[in-house]
């Protein structure tokens, strides 16, 4: 009997309470220090050509629905005035006449909320009009020169 009591006493019973479950980041309460996020981007062209304009657009959201400011910057070329609304902005970029081949144009949109937290999106373009080193003539001008000399020679 004592052995039976020890056997029964050695049994343990699991608690009927469910174990605590971890919540995913999507289910967690909104973080007051969360930065805004860019929800959508648009770029009208992937390549640039001298004289062609390229349009860029971002749409953003703030987890706390705070006011947003969207600013644009570029490493080359010229940005037109931005057209902005509460959660989106659009800008037109004009490329320079030519660019060194090792320089890729980058246009950056920075979204900042009312408490100074920010998020950025950088757009890239591939170049199509390289600049030549000083003293070099373009291949087109050499061909034109050769053709005009050839025509002059044939005309003699």
Secondary structure, 3 states (H helix, E strand, C coil): CHHHHHHHHCCCCCCCCCCCCCCCCCCCCCCCCCCCEEEEEEECCCECCCCCEEEEEEEEECCCCCCEEEEEEECCCEECCCEECCCEEEEEEECCCCECCCCCCEEEEEEEECCCCEEEEEEECECCCECCCCCCCCHHHHHHHHHHHHHHHHHC
